[in-house]
């Protein structure tokens, strides 16, 4: 017999299967000797009160043997000789699109500008050691995308867009821990995710797909408003419909699309800092215990959100027991992001603390940078891609790219503040709210190093004022959070794509270019690993419909 129960137990019971069996025997009247196994289906921590509980949905096998696997398998058959589809980008959107294409009997050809997930790691180390950023291989570009080495969290609120459980099961099939199927905030970890990504690539190759690394898409081949394929930096051309899953940092792609009249639009972004506390302090605050989390609880998480002067201020991508990493993708940039290993065992906890910015905000003078010089630079880049552009077109495209320009200029200012290296400008949290320079800084997980800088002075007031008021509000609601033990590290700008590549809601094709399927976070339709994976699957299904309709005509 198999029974399922909803339980609310102490952490020490939830952490030990034998203790769980004994609890079930005592509370549910089961014979302990007949309980062969238990399987946790859902798990979450309730830390709202001083006594911490773990909520469990548990399956109990009474005189039964559990099924062999805890996850559902997907069958991937050979697609040798099948119609091919070009997938640009090997992040979660591209990888899940390719796997779904195989399910649908189509042959994916992945083109990835960066290196494979293992080779890429060497370039990440060089950023910290030598302050050198490889523009084609970094925390944003390469197999696995931005999520591969910046945490691997799988939490999403996007339950309506597609089959989230399918994404989790495919991860498990390729080597992820089955704990992600149960946890309320599932997390693979940056130390485990690369192997999972390699296994996904191997599935694609074994089924007859192709994966081309160090191969950057330089242009789409468009004839009569229909995609015929792509041109690459290697001189090789790939033909077929295109799933464009290039990620939120492929700024050259946005500029090429704008310069070649492929419709895009500016979208809202969020910009701010990485905020780092000692992990023990966050544990003490969140678990209401001066001794911290103890033996049976994980590193504590937090989530803050408020409204300040009409715009959201909130925590983003919280990394308990994690590290802050240098996430620049080109020269003259300092960008920070966060990550955690699977054990979440570092001495620090961090999150992005960001302010919402809407497209209309960029029209205001307070958000304009040195617009003359910057606009001239952008015009030069656009004209290099398409010399026939008129002045009115340049003006329109610059407006569409305003959020991107803003990101770039803020990252450049951060680079200048950091001494033209990957050293990041930083300020103690309480000093920031009091508009004081921090004369020293706490020890930090950010390995390239920090330099004390008055973020309150040089960051745009639109951001710094709202951050300061938001911090003060968070400090009132969570005693001990607003402290000089915490350090703000600049800047966090890559929360999402600054541009949306417009597509039809039903067919998922670009609104004017047939056979082009903008996909995932880089196209403005996802916000993390899981939602990008879901969107990749949807785009693969849309391509299959497109090819079926084309063959019928």
C-alpha positions as CSV (number, residue, x, y, z in Angstrom):
1,X,0.0,0.0,0.0
2,X,1.2,3.5,-0.8
3,X,-0.1,6.5,1.3
4,X,0.6,10.2,1.1
5,X,0.6,12.6,4.1
6,X,1.1,16.3,4.7
7,X,3.4,16.7,7.7
8,X,4.6,19.6,9.8
9,X,7.7,18.5,11.7
10,X,10.8,19.8,13.4
11,X,14.0,20.1,11.2
12,X,15.7,17.3,13.0
13,X,12.9,14.9,12.1
14,X,12.7,16.1,8.4
15,X,16.5,15.5,8.0
16,X,16.5,11.9,9.0
17,X,14.4,9.1,7.3
18,X,14.5,6.9,10.4
19,X,13.1,9.7,12.5
20,X,10.5,10.3,9.9
21,X,9.4,6.7,10.0
22,X,9.2,6.8,13.8
23,X,7.1,10.0,13.6
24,X,4.7,8.4,11.1
25,X,4.4,5.3,13.3
26,X,3.6,7.5,16.4
27,X,1.4,10.1,14.7
28,X,-0.3,8.1,12.0
29,X,-0.6,4.8,13.7
30,X,1.5,2.9,11.1
31,X,3.5,-0.2,12.0
32,X,7.1,0.8,11.9
33,X,8.2,-2.6,10.6
34,X,5.9,-2.3,7.6
35,X,7.3,1.1,6.4
36,X,9.8,0.0,3.7
37,X,10.6,3.5,2.4
38,X,9.5,7.2,2.3
39,X,9.8,9.7,-0.5
40,X,9.6,13.4,0.0
41,X,7.4,15.0,-2.7
42,X,7.4,18.6,-1.5
43,X,9.5,20.4,1.1
44,X,9.4,23.9,2.5
45,X,10.6,25.7,5.6
46,X,8.3,27.8,7.7
47,X,10.4,30.3,9.6
48,X,7.7,32.8,10.5
49,X,7.8,31.9,14.2
50,X,10.6,31.3,16.6
51,X,10.1,27.5,16.4
52,X,11.0,26.5,12.9
53,X,9.0,23.8,11.1
54,X,9.5,21.9,7.9
55,X,6.4,21.3,5.8
56,X,6.5,18.0,4.0
57,X,4.3,16.2,1.5
58,X,5.5,12.6,1.8
59,X,4.8,9.3,0.1
60,X,5.0,6.2,2.4
61,X,5.6,2.7,1.0
62,X,3.9,0.2,3.3
63,X,4.9,-3.3,2.4
64,X,5.7,-1.9,-1.0
65,X,8.9,-1.3,-3.0
66,X,9.4,2.2,-4.5
67,X,9.6,2.6,-8.2
68,X,13.1,2.7,-9.5
69,X,13.3,6.4,-10.5
70,X,11.8,9.4,-8.8
71,X,11.5,11.3,-12.1
72,X,9.8,10.9,-15.4
73,X,11.9,9.9,-18.3
74,X,11.7,11.6,-21.7
75,X,12.5,9.4,-24.8
76,X,14.9,11.0,-27.3
77,X,15.2,9.1,-30.6
78,X,17.6,9.6,-33.5
79,X,16.9,12.6,-35.8
80,X,19.5,11.8,-38.4
81,X,18.4,13.1,-41.7
82,X,15.4,15.0,-40.3
83,X,14.7,18.7,-41.2
84,X,17.2,20.9,-39.3
85,X,16.5,23.9,-37.1
86,X,19.2,26.4,-36.1
87,X,19.4,27.2,-32.4
88,X,21.5,30.3,-31.6
89,X,22.7,30.1,-28.0
90,X,23.4,27.1,-25.7
91,X,21.9,28.5,-22.5
92,X,18.8,27.0,-21.0
93,X,16.5,28.4,-23.6
94,X,18.6,26.9,-26.4
95,X,19.3,23.6,-24.8
96,X,15.7,22.9,-23.9
97,X,14.6,24.0,-27.3
98,X,17.1,21.5,-28.9
99,X,15.9,18.6,-26.7
100,X,12.3,19.4,-27.5
101,X,13.1,19.6,-31.2
102,X,14.5,16.0,-30.9
103,X,11.3,14.9,-29.3
104,X,9.4,16.4,-32.2
105,X,11.5,14.6,-34.8
106,X,13.6,17.7,-35.9
107,X,17.3,18.0,-36.0
108,X,18.8,20.8,-33.8
109,X,22.0,22.6,-34.9
110,X,23.2,24.7,-31.9
111,X,25.5,27.6,-32.6
112,X,27.3,28.9,-29.5
113,X,29.7,31.9,-29.5
114,X,31.4,30.8,-26.3
115,X,33.3,27.7,-25.2
116,X,32.0,24.5,-23.8
117,X,31.1,24.5,-20.1
118,X,34.5,23.1,-18.9
119,X,36.8,25.2,-21.1
120,X,34.8,28.3,-20.2
121,X,35.7,27.8,-16.5
122,X,39.4,28.7,-17.3
123,X,38.3,32.1,-18.7
124,X,36.2,32.8,-15.6
125,X,39.3,32.2,-13.4
126,X,41.3,34.6,-15.5
127,X,38.8,37.4,-14.8
128,X,39.6,37.2,-11.1
129,X,43.3,36.5,-11.3
130,X,44.3,38.8,-14.2
131,X,41.3,41.2,-14.5
132,X,41.0,40.1,-18.1
133,X,37.5,39.5,-19.7
134,X,37.3,37.3,-22.8
135,X,34.4,38.9,-24.7
136,X,33.3,35.5,-26.1
137,X,33.8,33.4,-23.0
138,X,32.7,34.8,-19.6
139,X,29.9,34.5,-17.1
140,X,27.3,35.4,-19.7
141,X,28.7,33.7,-22.9
142,X,29.4,30.0,-23.2
143,X,27.6,26.6,-22.9
144,X,25.0,26.8,-20.2
145,X,24.4,30.5,-20.5
146,X,24.5,33.0,-17.6
147,X,23.0,30.6,-15.1
148,X,25.7,27.9,-15.4
149,X,28.2,29.8,-13.3
150,X,25.9,32.2,-11.5
151,X,24.0,30.0,-9.2
152,X,21.8,27.4,-10.9
153,X,18.7,28.4,-8.9
154,X,15.5,26.9,-10.4
155,X,12.9,28.9,-8.5
156,X,10.3,30.4,-10.8
157,X,6.9,32.1,-10.3
158,X,6.0,31.3,-13.9
159,X,3.6,28.5,-13.5
160,X,1.2,29.4,-16.4
161,X,3.6,29.5,-19.3
162,X,4.3,25.8,-19.6
163,X,5.3,22.6,-18.0
164,X,7.7,23.5,-15.2
165,X,7.7,19.9,-13.8
166,X,9.0,18.7,-17.2
167,X,12.0,21.0,-17.0
168,X,12.9,19.6,-13.5
169,X,12.5,16.0,-14.7
170,X,14.7,16.6,-17.7
171,X,17.4,18.1,-15.4
172,X,17.1,15.0,-13.2
173,X,17.3,12.7,-16.2
174,X,20.7,14.4,-17.0
175,X,22.1,14.1,-13.5
176,X,20.6,16.7,-11.2
177,X,19.6,15.7,-7.7
178,X,16.0,14.6,-7.4
179,X,15.8,17.0,-4.4
180,X,14.9,19.7,-7.0
181,X,11.5,17.9,-7.5
182,X,10.6,18.4,-3.8
183,X,12.2,21.7,-2.7
184,X,10.1,24.9,-2.6
185,X,13.2,26.8,-3.9
186,X,15.1,24.2,-5.9
187,X,18.8,24.7,-6.6
188,X,21.3,22.6,-8.5
189,X,24.5,24.6,-7.6
190,X,27.3,25.9,-9.8
191,X,29.5,23.0,-8.8
192,X,26.9,20.4,-10.1
193,X,25.3,22.2,-13.0
194,X,28.2,21.9,-15.5
195,X,28.0,18.1,-15.5
196,X,24.3,18.2,-16.1
197,X,24.8,20.6,-19.0
198,X,27.4,18.3,-20.5
199,X,25.0,15.4,-20.3
200,X,22.3,17.4,-22.1
201,X,24.8,18.2,-24.8
202,X,25.7,14.5,-25.1
203,X,22.0,13.6,-25.6
204,X,21.7,16.1,-28.4
205,X,24.8,14.7,-30.1
206,X,23.9,11.1,-29.6
207,X,20.5,11.7,-31.3
208,X,22.2,13.3,-34.4
209,X,22.1,17.0,-33.5
210,X,25.1,19.3,-33.8
211,X,26.7,21.7,-31.4
212,X,29.2,24.3,-32.7
213,X,31.2,26.1,-30.0
214,X,33.2,29.4,-30.6
215,X,30.8,30.1,-33.5
216,X,29.1,33.5,-33.2
217,X,26.1,34.4,-35.3
218,X,27.0,37.6,-37.1
219,X,23.9,38.0,-39.3
220,X,20.6,36.5,-40.1
221,X,19.9,35.6,-43.7
222,X,16.6,37.2,-44.6
223,X,14.9,36.9,-48.0
224,X,11.4,38.4,-48.6
225,X,10.9,38.8,-44.8
226,X,11.6,35.1,-44.2
227,X,14.6,33.5,-42.4
228,X,16.8,31.3,-44.6
229,X,19.6,30.8,-42.0
230,X,22.5,32.5,-40.4
231,X,26.0,33.7,-41.2
232,X,28.8,33.1,-38.6
233,X,32.2,34.5,-37.7
234,X,33.8,31.3,-38.9
235,X,32.6,31.9,-42.4
236,X,30.2,29.0,-42.2
237,X,26.5,29.4,-43.1
238,X,23.8,27.3,-41.5
239,X,20.4,27.1,-43.2
240,X,17.0,26.6,-41.6
241,X,14.5,28.4,-39.4
242,X,16.1,30.0,-36.4
243,X,15.4,29.9,-32.6
244,X,17.2,33.0,-31.3
245,X,18.2,32.3,-27.7
246,X,21.2,34.5,-27.3
247,X,20.7,35.6,-23.6
248,X,20.4,39.0,-22.0
249,X,24.0,40.2,-22.7
250,X,24.3,39.7,-26.4
251,X,24.2,43.4,-27.2
252,X,25.8,43.0,-30.6
253,X,22.7,41.0,-31.6
254,X,20.3,43.7,-30.5
255,X,22.3,46.3,-32.5
256,X,22.3,44.1,-35.6
257,X,18.5,43.6,-35.3
258,X,17.9,47.3,-34.9
259,X,20.2,48.2,-37.8
260,X,18.5,45.7,-40.1
261,X,14.9,46.6,-39.3
262,X,14.0,43.5,-37.3
263,X,11.5,44.9,-34.9
264,X,12.6,45.4,-31.2
265,X,11.4,47.6,-28.4
266,X,12.9,49.0,-25.2
267,X,11.7,47.2,-22.1
268,X,11.8,47.7,-18.4
269,X,14.9,46.7,-16.4
270,X,16.1,46.7,-12.8
271,X,19.4,48.1,-11.7
272,X,21.3,48.3,-8.4
273,X,24.0,46.5,-6.5
274,X,24.9,43.2,-4.9
275,X,24.4,43.3,-1.2
276,X,26.5,40.9,0.9
277,X,26.0,40.0,4.6
278,X,27.8,37.4,6.7
279,X,25.8,34.2,6.3
280,X,25.6,33.8,10.1
281,X,23.9,37.1,10.5
282,X,21.2,36.3,7.9
283,X,20.7,32.9,9.6
284,X,20.3,34.6,12.9
285,X,17.8,37.1,11.5
286,X,15.7,34.7,9.5
287,X,15.7,31.9,12.0
288,X,15.1,34.2,15.0
289,X,18.0,32.5,16.8
290,X,21.3,34.0,18.0
291,X,22.9,30.6,17.4
292,X,22.0,30.7,13.7
293,X,20.7,27.8,11.7
294,X,22.0,25.0,13.7
295,X,22.7,21.5,12.4
296,X,19.5,20.7,10.4
297,X,18.6,23.9,8.6
298,X,20.1,25.2,5.3
299,X,21.6,28.6,4.9
300,X,18.8,31.1,5.3
301,X,17.1,32.9,2.4
302,X,15.3,36.2,2.3
303,X,13.0,38.2,0.0
304,X,12.3,41.9,0.2
305,X,10.1,44.0,-1.9
306,X,8.6,47.5,-1.5
307,X,7.5,50.6,-3.5
308,X,9.5,53.8,-3.3
309,X,8.3,56.8,-5.2
310,X,6.3,54.8,-7.7
311,X,8.9,52.2,-8.5
312,X,9.7,48.8,-7.1
313,X,12.8,48.2,-4.9
314,X,13.4,44.5,-4.3
315,X,15.9,41.7,-3.7
316,X,16.8,39.6,-6.6
317,X,18.6,36.2,-7.1
318,X,19.3,35.7,-3.4
319,X,22.4,33.4,-2.9
320,X,22.6,32.0,0.6
321,X,26.0,30.7,1.5
322,X,27.3,32.0,-1.8
323,X,29.8,34.2,-3.6
324,X,29.7,37.4,-5.7
325,X,31.3,37.0,-9.1
326,X,32.6,39.4,-11.8
327,X,30.0,39.1,-14.6
328,X,31.3,41.6,-17.2
329,X,31.1,40.4,-20.9
330,X,33.3,43.0,-22.5
331,X,35.9,45.7,-22.0
332,X,35.4,48.7,-19.8
333,X,32.7,47.0,-17.7
334,X,32.3,46.1,-14.1
335,X,29.2,44.0,-13.5
336,X,28.5,41.8,-10.5
337,X,26.3,38.7,-10.0
338,X,25.8,36.0,-7.4
339,X,26.2,32.3,-7.2
340,X,26.1,29.4,-4.7
341,X,27.6,25.9,-4.6
342,X,25.3,23.1,-4.0
343,X,26.1,23.0,-0.3
344,X,25.6,26.7,0.1
345,X,28.5,26.6,2.5
346,X,30.4,29.9,2.2
347,X,30.7,32.5,4.9
348,X,28.6,35.0,3.0
349,X,25.1,35.5,1.7
350,X,24.2,37.9,-1.0
351,X,21.4,39.2,-3.3
352,X,20.9,41.7,-6.0
353,X,19.2,44.8,-4.5
354,X,17.6,46.6,-7.4
355,X,15.3,49.5,-8.5
356,X,12.8,49.0,-11.2
357,X,13.2,51.3,-14.3
358,X,10.5,51.6,-17.0
359,X,11.2,52.6,-20.6
360,X,9.5,56.0,-20.1
361,X,11.9,56.8,-17.3
362,X,14.8,57.0,-19.7
363,X,13.2,60.1,-21.3
364,X,13.7,62.0,-18.1
365,X,16.8,64.2,-17.9
366,X,17.8,62.6,-14.6
367,X,18.4,59.3,-16.3
368,X,20.3,60.6,-19.3
369,X,24.0,60.0,-19.3
370,X,26.5,62.1,-21.3
371,X,24.1,61.7,-24.2
372,X,26.1,63.5,-26.9
373,X,29.2,61.3,-26.8
374,X,27.2,58.2,-26.1
375,X,24.8,58.7,-28.9
376,X,27.7,59.3,-31.3
377,X,29.2,56.0,-30.3
378,X,26.0,54.2,-30.7
379,X,25.4,55.8,-34.1
380,X,28.9,54.7,-35.2
381,X,28.2,51.1,-34.2
382,X,24.8,51.0,-36.0
383,X,26.2,52.6,-39.2
384,X,29.0,50.0,-39.2
385,X,26.2,47.3,-39.3
386,X,24.1,49.2,-41.9
387,X,25.7,52.2,-43.7
388,X,22.4,53.1,-45.4
389,X,20.6,54.1,-42.2
390,X,19.1,57.6,-42.2
391,X,19.4,60.1,-39.3
392,X,15.7,59.5,-38.4
393,X,16.3,55.8,-38.3
394,X,19.3,56.2,-36.1
395,X,17.3,58.4,-33.7
396,X,14.5,55.8,-33.5
397,X,17.0,52.9,-32.9
398,X,18.8,54.8,-30.3
399,X,15.5,55.3,-28.5
400,X,14.8,51.5,-28.7
401,X,18.3,50.9,-27.3
402,X,18.2,53.5,-24.5
403,X,18.0,50.9,-21.6
404,X,20.9,49.1,-23.1
405,X,22.9,52.3,-23.4
406,X,22.1,53.1,-19.8
407,X,23.3,49.7,-18.6
408,X,26.6,50.1,-20.6
409,X,27.3,53.6,-19.3
410,X,26.6,52.6,-15.7
411,X,28.9,49.6,-16.1
412,X,31.6,51.9,-17.6
413,X,31.3,54.3,-14.7
414,X,31.7,51.4,-12.3
415,X,34.8,50.3,-14.2
416,X,36.3,53.8,-13.8
417,X,35.5,53.9,-10.1
418,X,37.2,50.5,-9.7
419,X,40.5,51.7,-11.2
420,X,39.9,50.5,-14.7
421,X,40.1,46.9,-13.5
422,X,37.6,44.3,-12.3
423,X,38.1,45.7,-8.8
424,X,34.5,46.7,-7.8
425,X,33.4,49.9,-6.1
426,X,31.8,49.2,-2.7
427,X,30.3,50.9,0.3
428,X,29.1,49.7,3.7
429,X,25.3,49.5,3.8
430,X,24.6,51.8,6.7
431,X,27.2,54.3,5.4
432,X,25.3,54.4,2.1
433,X,22.0,55.4,3.7
434,X,23.8,58.1,5.7
435,X,25.8,59.3,2.6
436,X,29.1,58.6,4.3
437,X,32.3,57.3,2.7
438,X,33.3,53.9,4.1
439,X,36.9,54.3,5.2
440,X,37.3,50.5,5.4
441,X,35.4,47.6,4.0
442,X,34.5,44.2,5.4
443,X,36.0,41.0,4.0
444,X,34.1,39.9,0.9
445,X,33.6,36.9,-1.3
446,X,34.3,39.0,-4.4
447,X,37.7,37.7,-5.4
448,X,39.0,40.4,-7.8
449,X,38.9,42.8,-4.9
450,X,36.9,45.9,-3.6
451,X,37.7,49.6,-3.5
452,X,35.8,52.0,-1.2
453,X,33.7,54.3,-3.3
454,X,30.8,56.7,-2.5
455,X,28.0,54.9,-4.4
456,X,25.5,57.4,-3.0
457,X,27.3,60.1,-4.8
458,X,28.0,58.8,-8.3
459,X,25.2,56.4,-9.0
460,X,22.1,58.1,-10.6
461,X,20.0,59.6,-7.9
462,X,16.9,57.8,-9.3
463,X,18.5,54.6,-8.2
464,X,20.5,55.6,-5.1
465,X,17.7,57.5,-3.4
466,X,15.2,54.6,-3.9
467,X,17.8,52.0,-2.7
468,X,18.5,54.0,0.4
469,X,14.8,54.4,1.3
470,X,14.2,50.8,0.5
471,X,17.1,49.7,2.7
472,X,15.7,51.7,5.6
473,X,12.3,50.2,5.2
474,X,13.8,46.6,5.0
475,X,15.8,47.4,8.2
476,X,12.6,48.4,10.0
477,X,10.8,45.2,9.0
478,X,13.8,42.9,9.7
479,X,15.8,44.0,12.7
480,X,19.5,43.8,12.1
481,X,19.4,43.7,8.3
482,X,20.4,47.3,7.9
483,X,24.0,47.2,9.2
484,X,27.5,48.2,8.4
485,X,28.4,44.5,8.5
486,X,26.8,44.4,5.1
487,X,28.6,45.7,2.0
488,X,27.1,47.0,-1.3
489,X,29.1,46.1,-4.4
490,X,28.4,47.8,-7.7
491,X,26.8,47.3,-10.1
492,X,24.0,44.8,-10.7
493,X,22.7,45.6,-14.2
494,X,22.0,42.3,-15.9
495,X,18.8,41.4,-14.1
496,X,17.0,41.0,-17.5
497,X,17.2,41.9,-21.1
498,X,16.9,45.6,-21.8
499,X,15.2,44.9,-25.2
500,X,12.3,42.8,-26.3
501,X,12.4,41.2,-29.7
502,X,8.7,41.4,-30.8
503,X,7.0,38.1,-31.6
504,X,3.4,37.0,-32.3
505,X,1.7,35.7,-29.2
506,X,0.2,32.7,-31.0
507,X,2.9,31.5,-33.4
508,X,5.9,32.8,-31.4
509,X,7.4,34.0,-34.7
510,X,8.8,37.5,-35.0
511,X,6.0,39.8,-36.0
512,X,7.5,40.6,-39.5
513,X,10.2,38.0,-40.1
514,X,8.8,34.5,-40.8
515,X,10.9,31.6,-39.5
516,X,12.5,33.6,-36.7
517,X,11.6,32.6,-33.2
518,X,12.9,34.9,-30.5
519,X,13.4,32.8,-27.4
520,X,14.1,33.0,-23.7
521,X,15.5,35.7,-21.5
522,X,17.5,37.5,-24.2
523,X,14.4,38.0,-26.3
524,X,12.5,39.4,-23.3
525,X,10.2,36.4,-22.6
526,X,11.8,34.7,-19.6
527,X,13.5,35.6,-16.3
528,X,15.7,32.7,-15.2
529,X,16.7,29.1,-16.0
530,X,13.3,27.5,-15.6
531,X,11.3,30.0,-17.5
532,X,13.9,30.1,-20.2
533,X,13.7,26.3,-20.5
534,X,9.9,26.4,-20.7
535,X,10.1,29.1,-23.4
536,X,12.7,27.0,-25.3
537,X,10.3,24.1,-25.4
538,X,7.4,26.4,-26.6
539,X,9.6,27.8,-29.3
540,X,10.5,24.3,-30.5
541,X,6.8,23.4,-30.7
542,X,6.2,26.6,-32.6
543,X,8.9,25.8,-35.1
544,X,7.4,22.3,-35.7
545,X,4.0,23.9,-36.4
546,X,5.7,26.4,-38.8
547,X,7.5,23.6,-40.7
548,X,4.3,21.5,-40.9
549,X,2.4,24.4,-42.3
550,X,5.2,25.2,-44.8
551,X,5.2,21.6,-46.1
552,X,1.4,21.7,-46.6
553,X,1.6,24.8,-48.7
